[in-house]
Every structure is written in structure tokens, then in C-alpha cells.
Amino acid sequence: MRIGLISDTHNQLDDRFLTFLESCDELWHAGDLGSIELCDRLEAFKPFRAVYGNIDDARIRMRYPENQLFECAGLRVLMTHIGGYPGKYNARTLMLIRKHRPGMVICGHSHILKVLYDHSLQHLHLNPGAAGIQGWHKVRTALRFEITDGKPGAMELFELPRTL
């Protein structure tokens, strides 16, 4: 299974991201989508999973949950927007991790790309950074990876300058 992962689009997604994500089987979004129109566009593009973020309005919050817990190709995944990162998870996210023991935890919000293995809680932590132009980040980013027999691999990074 080939996965594309983005976050923090804030209603702005350059078509070059879609080119990078074209070979993916599914697209996942870790929150701050920005508009229902962008949601519709992404749902039409690929099978799509998302969580809402702190800037998302009531329509987006009605469509997507705060947390997604699911299995993909044998890997249990927890996705949320505001969660923190290894050693600095917020209480809500830490409770979910301890309860469900996912092999992968995905968070957005920080606009900081992170790919870390959490040895303490035994999972891969991913934050794809920000794909949109809103925020303080200097580079827009996305991740593409594979999941085979419950194991993530073949991680690839896509970057564009923040300016259009």
C-alpha cells in the first residue's frame, strides 16, 4: 500500500503536490484542511482519510473526526492534528497511544516535518510539515511511503519553497 501524507494546507495546495502523490493508493491529511472545497477536491483525487484541525470550520468537523484510529496493510495507525511528538505528546494523544498501541502516530499542526521512531512507546511518529503557504515555515512539504505487512518503508520527501 502506497500512502501520501500531507497536513496544514490551509486551503492552498499546489498542483505539484498532486503530481508527487499521484502514484499513491491513499491520501491522508493530518488536519487544517482549510475549506470544504479542498476536501472535495482531495476526496475526488484518491481514497482519502483526514482529521480536522484547529482552523477547520464546522462543516469540516462534521465530515472528519478529531482522531482517526485505523489499520492499513497490517499497521495500526493513529492520526490527530494537535498531538505533540515523542517525549512531548499532549495528555489526550498519550492516552490514545497507550490505550491502542499504534505502530504509527501521525500529527500535524506544528508545520515542522518530523520522522522519528519513538523507542519508549514503540511507534514511528510522522508529521508531514505544512503543504500550504499559511504560517511561518519556509518550505512546504509532503511525505510518500509504503506499508507492507504492517511495516512502513520507502519514505520519500517532497519539498517546495513556501512562496508561490
C-alpha positions in Angstrom: 0.0 0.0 0.0 1.4 3.4 -1.0 0.4 6.3 1.1 0.6 10.1 0.6 0.6 12.2 3.7 0.0 16.0 3.9 -1.1 18.4 6.6 -1.7 22.1 7.2 -2.9 23.0 3.6 -4.9 25.9 5.0 -7.0 25.8 1.7 -3.9 26.0 -0.5 -2.4 23.0 -2.3 -0.1 23.4 -5.3 -0.8 21.0 -8.1 2.8 19.8 -7.9 1.9 18.1 -4.7 -0.8 16.2 -6.5 1.7 15.1 -9.1 4.0 13.8 -6.3 1.1 12.0 -4.8 -0.4 10.6 -8.0 1.2 7.1 -7.5 -0.3 6.7 -4.0 -3.1 4.3 -3.3 -4.5 6.6 -0.5 -4.1 10.2 0.6 -4.1 11.1 4.3 -4.4 14.6 5.7 -3.4 15.4 9.3 -5.6 18.5 9.7 -6.0 22.2 9.0 -7.5 21.4 5.6 -9.0 24.9 5.3 -12.1 24.6 3.2 -14.8 22.1 2.2 -13.9 22.7 -1.4 -10.4 21.5 -0.9 -11.8 18.4 1.0 -14.0 17.7 -2.1 -11.0 18.0 -4.4 -8.9 15.7 -2.3 -11.7 13.1 -2.0 -12.1 13.1 -5.7 -8.3 12.6 -6.2 -7.7 9.5 -4.1 -9.3 7.4 -1.4 -8.9 9.9 1.4 -8.6 9.9 5.2 -8.4 13.1 7.3 -8.8 14.6 10.7 -9.9 18.1 11.4 -7.5 20.8 12.6 -7.9 23.9 14.8 -8.6 26.2 11.9 -11.2 24.0 10.3 -14.8 25.1 10.4 -18.0 23.2 11.5 -18.6 21.7 8.0 -15.1 20.1 8.0 -15.5 19.0 11.6 -18.8 17.3 10.7 -17.1 15.3 7.9 -13.8 14.3 9.7 -13.1 13.3 13.3 -10.6 14.7 15.7 -8.8 11.4 15.8 -8.5 8.5 13.3 -7.6 5.1 14.5 -7.4 2.5 11.7 -5.4 -0.4 10.3 -3.7 -0.2 6.9 -1.9 -3.1 5.4 -1.4 -4.7 8.8 -0.2 -1.5 10.5 -2.3 0.2 13.3 -2.3 4.0 12.7 -3.4 6.9 15.0 -3.8 10.2 13.3 -4.7 13.5 15.0 -3.9 17.2 14.3 -2.6 18.5 17.6 -0.7 15.7 19.3 2.8 16.7 20.0 5.8 14.4 19.3 7.8 11.7 21.1 8.6 12.8 24.6 6.2 15.8 24.3 2.8 14.2 23.5 -0.2 16.0 24.9 -2.2 14.1 27.5 -5.1 13.2 25.1 -2.7 11.8 22.5 -0.6 10.0 25.0 -3.7 8.3 26.5 -4.8 7.2 23.0 -1.3 5.8 22.2 -1.1 3.9 25.5 -4.7 2.5 25.0 -4.4 1.5 21.3 -0.6 0.9 20.9 -0.4 2.0 17.3 2.7 1.3 15.2 2.4 4.7 13.6 1.4 8.0 15.1 0.7 11.0 12.7 0.3 14.6 13.9 0.1 17.9 12.1 -0.2 21.4 13.5 3.5 22.4 14.1 4.3 22.9 10.4 7.6 21.1 11.2 8.4 18.0 9.3 9.3 15.1 11.7 10.0 11.5 11.0 11.1 9.9 14.4 11.0 6.5 15.9 9.6 6.6 19.5 11.6 3.9 21.3 9.7 4.4 24.5 6.2 3.9 23.0 7.4 1.7 20.1 6.0 3.5 17.1 7.0 5.6 14.1 6.0 9.2 14.6 5.3 11.3 11.4 4.5 14.9 11.0 4.4 15.8 7.2 5.0 19.5 7.9 2.9 22.0 6.1 1.8 21.8 2.4 0.1 25.2 2.3 1.6 28.7 2.3 -0.1 29.9 5.5 2.3 30.0 8.5 5.9 30.7 9.4 7.5 27.7 7.7 9.9 28.4 4.8 9.4 25.1 2.9 6.2 23.3 2.0 6.4 19.5 2.5 4.7 16.2 2.0 5.6 12.5 2.6 5.1 9.4 0.5 5.7 5.9 1.9 4.8 2.3 1.6 3.2 0.0 4.2 3.9 -3.7 3.6 3.0 -6.5 6.1 2.5 -4.0 8.8 5.8 -2.2 8.3 6.4 1.3 6.9 9.2 1.8 4.4 10.4 3.6 1.2 9.8 7.0 2.8 10.1 9.9 0.3 10.0 13.7 1.0 8.6 16.3 -1.4 9.5 20.0 -0.9 8.6 23.3 -2.5 9.5 26.8 -1.4 6.8 28.5 0.7 6.3 31.2 -1.8 4.1 30.6 -4.9 
